[in-house]
C-alpha cells in the first residue's frame, strides 16, 4: 500500500507519497491559504514520537519555480510521521500525518 498524507490547518502540507516506502526520502512543500509572512517553524516527529526534523525556514517551499527547495527527511521506518508547520510571528499553522507502510 502506498504512503498517504492527510493535512489540516491554514498551511497545507503536500508530499508526493505515491512511491514512498521506508528507507526512502520524503519531500515536503507547503501551501498557505492566506498570505502568511515568514519565517516558519517545521517539525517532523517519527512514529516513536522523537523529533527528527526541527527547522526554521525564511521562505515557504511551494514547489513552484524559484521557490525554496522542498524540506526533506529520511523515512527510516514504517508508521505515522507527524508534521507541524507554524508561522513564527503569527497565527497560521498546519498539521499533517504521513502514513508510510
C-alpha positions in Angstrom: 0.0 0.0 0.0 1.4 3.4 -0.9 2.1 6.1 1.6 -0.7 8.6 2.3 -0.8 12.2 3.7 -3.6 13.9 5.4 -3.3 17.7 6.1 -5.3 20.3 8.0 -5.0 23.9 9.1 -4.3 27.2 7.3 -1.0 25.9 5.8 -1.4 22.7 3.8 1.4 20.1 3.7 1.9 18.4 0.3 4.1 15.3 -0.2 4.3 13.1 -3.3 3.7 9.9 -1.4 3.0 7.6 -4.4 6.3 5.7 -4.3 7.4 6.5 -0.7 8.4 3.5 1.4 10.5 3.0 4.5 14.1 3.7 3.6 13.2 6.5 1.2 13.2 10.2 1.4 10.1 12.4 1.9 10.0 15.7 0.1 7.5 18.3 1.6 6.2 21.5 0.1 3.5 23.8 1.6 0.7 26.0 0.5 -0.7 28.8 2.7 -4.4 29.6 2.1 -3.8 33.2 3.2 -0.6 35.2 2.6 1.3 34.1 5.6 4.5 36.1 6.3 7.8 34.2 7.0 9.6 32.8 9.0 8.0 29.4 9.7 8.9 26.5 12.0 8.7 23.0 10.7 8.8 19.9 13.0 8.6 16.3 12.0 8.1 13.5 14.5 8.9 9.9 13.8 6.4 7.1 14.6 8.0 6.7 18.0 7.5 10.4 18.9 11.1 11.5 18.5 11.6 14.9 16.7 13.7 14.0 13.6 13.5 17.5 12.0 13.2 20.9 13.6 13.9 23.7 11.2 13.1 27.4 10.7 12.7 28.5 7.1 12.6 32.0 5.8 10.7 31.2 2.7 7.8 28.7 2.3 8.8 25.9 -0.1 5.9 25.8 -2.6 7.3 23.6 -5.4 6.8 26.5 -7.9 9.7 27.8 -10.0 12.3 29.8 -7.9 10.7 28.8 -4.6 12.8 27.4 -1.7 13.8 23.8 -2.2 11.5 21.1 -0.6 12.0 20.1 3.0 13.3 16.6 3.0 13.7 13.9 5.7 14.6 10.2 5.7 11.8 7.8 6.3 13.6 5.2 8.4 10.7 3.0 9.4 7.1 2.4 8.6 4.4 4.2 10.6 2.9 7.6 11.1 5.0 10.7 10.8 3.5 13.9 12.3 4.3 17.2 10.6 3.7 20.6 12.1 4.3 23.9 10.5 3.7 27.2 12.4 4.1 30.8 11.4 6.7 32.2 13.9 5.2 35.6 14.3 1.5 35.0 13.5 -1.3 32.5 14.0 -1.1 30.5 10.8 -0.3 26.8 11.3 -0.9 23.4 9.8 -0.7 19.8 10.8 -0.3 16.7 8.7 0.1 12.9 9.2 2.2 10.9 6.7 1.4 7.2 6.9 4.1 5.0 5.5 3.6 1.3 5.3 
